[in-house]
Amino acid sequence: MSAAPKIPERAAIRTSRWALWLPLALFAGFIVLVLIGLLRPASHDVASQFVGKPLPEFSLRAAADNRPGLARANMIGGKPRLLNVFASWCAPCAAEAPQLAQLAAAGVEIDGVAIRDHKPELAAFLARYGNPYTRIGADDVSAVQMAIGSSGAPETFIIDAQGVIRYQHIGEIRTEHVPMLLARLQEAGK
Amino acid sequence: MKRLLLILALFVFAPPLLADDTMPPAAYAYRQLDDPRLEAKARGLMETIRCLTCQSQSIADSDASMAGDMRNQIRERILRGEDPEAIRRWLVERYGDYISYAPQVSPATWPLFAAPLLLLAIAALLLRRRFARSGQSGAVK
């Protein structure tokens, strides 16, 4: 009892000054992290790392009767164009149809890649929502989609005359995106 | 009664509003490779590749059609003799590090690997100081 452990007092006082506040500071930091997560939710879009790289080699059979199929060679030369990844079963793809028509009316050439689509269903989709496409390739196993780093439909890529992917638009094209895409197409043509 | 039956029939035959594609799954989406050694290789890779549709699942766990197409492509490539890590690199080249559940050391990720080592070193240092101190007081007693 008489041999009570001797506390090194000086050391204890020296560490306690800042160590006392450390848990509160860590907690405050945690709160800040949570607030950032709440106020600015993370985007779940997975951007293609192939922007800035040349389009890979591919060749797809025709997905529709009245449009030819699509190969890499078809997308080289001329002026910059759009590569639209879509499908008849994809609801936002129907929503962006008027905007694609607007772009086509402005003289933009649009090539389509139809993901996992059947001919009759695609034909019905094009008859209902319009057909802005020059060519439509059928990507039955998402092979071209994976090759260019696209993670869903709809997605729209700008391909320049040299066949380099210049820009990726994830999700449907809304009215406010049309001028931006036209500007980027023009920039890709310089 | 007739009306009720009609309403029930409408429920039963209602087309789903947000249908997924009706394409049958790709050849190797749900079919294992015949060679169990190759299938194990493919399996190991598929379990560490993120599904882009259901981002908290691996493509081995997901029933999304794109995950099926990815499994198909991975199995076909393994069958052709490609190395799983080469396929992983091919995917990372297109989708970034996010697609892989097996983190690699890179300029962006090295702190993940360095932090535990650093914390261990600090802990060892603190413990050594503390033990040295208690050792001293023991000698005094």
Chai-1 contact restraints between the chains, C-beta under 6 A:
chainA,res_idxA,chainB,res_idxB,connection_type,confidence,min_distance_angstrom,max_distance_angstrom,comment,restraint_id
A,V46,B,L52,contact,1.0,0.0,6.0,A-B,restraint_1
A,V46,B,Y95,contact,1.0,0.0,6.0,A-B,restraint_2
A,V46,B,Y98,contact,1.0,0.0,6.0,A-B,restraint_3
A,Q49,B,R94,contact,1.0,0.0,6.0,A-B,restraint_4
A,Q49,B,G96,contact,1.0,0.0,6.0,A-B,restraint_5
A,F50,B,R94,contact,1.0,0.0,6.0,A-B,restraint_6
A,W89,B,A19,contact,1.0,0.0,6.0,A-B,restraint_7
A,W89,B,D21,contact,1.0,0.0,6.0,A-B,restraint_8
A,A91,B,L18,contact,1.0,0.0,6.0,A-B,restraint_9
A,R116,B,D21,contact,1.0,0.0,6.0,A-B,restraint_10
A,R116,B,M23,contact,1.0,0.0,6.0,A-B,restraint_11
A,R116,B,S65,contact,1.0,0.0,6.0,A-B,restraint_12
A,V141,B,A26,contact,1.0,0.0,6.0,A-B,restraint_13
A,V141,B,D69,contact,1.0,0.0,6.0,A-B,restraint_14
A,V141,B,N72,contact,1.0,0.0,6.0,A-B,restraint_15
A,S142,B,M66,contact,1.0,0.0,6.0,A-B,restraint_16
A,S142,B,D69,contact,1.0,0.0,6.0,A-B,restraint_17
A,G149,B,R94,contact,1.0,0.0,6.0,A-B,restraint_18
A,G149,B,Y95,contact,1.0,0.0,6.0,A-B,restraint_19
A,S151,B,L52,contact,1.0,0.0,6.0,A-B,restraint_20
